[in-house]
Structures are given as C-alpha cells and as structure tokens.
Amino acid sequence: MTDLKLDIKNMIIDALELEDINPDEIIDSDPLFVDGLGLDSIDALEIGLALQKKYGIKLKADSKETHEHFASVNALAALVESYKKEN
C-alpha cells in the first residue's frame, strides 16, 4: 500500500469517525459508496471537506467527474496525484 493511499484511508476513517474499521480493511479498488464501504452522500460531503482541508482540492458536488473521483481509494489517489502535478 502506498503512503498516499494509506493517508487517504486514514483521512476517510478520521473524517467519518469510522471507529470500527482500520485502513487494512479498506480495499483500494472497492467502491466507497453503496457496495464496498457502503458510504452515502453525506459521507461524500465529509470526504470532500477533508480533501479540501488536507490537500487543497476543491470539487464541484454536481460534477460527473467528482462522482468518478469518489469511486474508490484508487480513484481518490489518482485525483490527489493529478492535483499535486498541476500545482
């Protein structure tokens, strides 16, 4: 597991106060919403705020691209990497 993916998993756990889960239990390619981790739209807002706070990334809630970025830990890591390259 890369450091970035571990950081993202820890960020999700902290932002959503998921006390009964550890980073090793979150599969990088598994969906974060509905199946997989089973998160909902309120969780997405919390993750979005955490991304903004930690990485300075601002996303549009109604964008199709935003939905794709939130698909999995892998997708979030790719978003953070691309943001770092641009800035």
C-alpha positions, 0 to 999 in steps of 0.5 A: 500500500502506498503512503498516499493511499494509506493517508487517504484511508486514514483521512476517510476513517478520521473524517467519518469517525469510522471507529470500527474499521482500520485502513487494512480493511479498506480495499483500494479498488472497492467502491466507497459508496453503496457496495464496498464501504457502503458510504452515502452522500453525506459521507461524500460531503465529509470526504470532500471537506477533508480533501479540501482541508488536507490537500487543497482540492476543491470539487464541484458536488454536481460534477460527473467527474467528482462522482468518478473521483469518489469511486474508490481509494484508487480513484481518490489517489489518482485525483490527489496525484493529478492535483499535486502535478498541476500545482 
